[in-house]
Amino acid sequence: MQAYCMKCRAKREMRNARPITMKNGRPATQGVCPVCGTKMFRIGKS
């Protein structure tokens, strides 16, 4: 799944993507940028 990396300022394929649920109950996906190692986050579909 692709997400926007805030550090690289580019859309990249997420590594170690895993579905999570935010505090308000909405689904999201969290992973790591393969280039810089920063956490990536995408709200919505998992």
C-alpha positions in Angstrom: 0.0 0.0 0.0 1.3 3.5 -0.8 1.4 6.4 1.6 3.0 9.8 1.6 6.3 10.1 3.5 6.5 13.5 5.2 10.3 13.3 5.4 11.0 12.3 1.8 8.1 14.3 0.5 7.1 11.5 -1.9 4.6 8.7 -2.2 6.2 5.4 -1.5 5.2 1.8 -0.9 4.8 1.1 2.8 7.0 -1.5 4.4 5.7 -3.6 7.4 2.2 -2.3 6.8 -0.3 -3.3 9.5 -3.9 -2.3 10.1 -4.7 -0.3 13.3 -7.7 1.4 14.8 -7.4 5.1 15.8 -8.7 6.4 19.1 -11.9 7.6 17.4 -12.5 4.2 16.0 -11.6 4.9 12.4 -9.4 2.3 10.6 -5.9 3.2 9.4 -2.7 1.6 8.2 0.7 2.2 9.7 4.1 1.3 8.3 7.7 2.4 7.7 9.2 4.2 4.7 11.7 1.9 2.9 14.1 4.8 2.1 14.4 6.8 5.3 12.8 4.6 8.0 10.2 7.2 9.1 6.8 6.1 10.2 4.1 6.3 7.5 0.4 6.6 8.2 -2.7 6.3 6.0 -6.2 6.8 7.2 -9.0 4.7 5.7 -8.8 1.4 4.0 -6.4 -1.3 5.3 
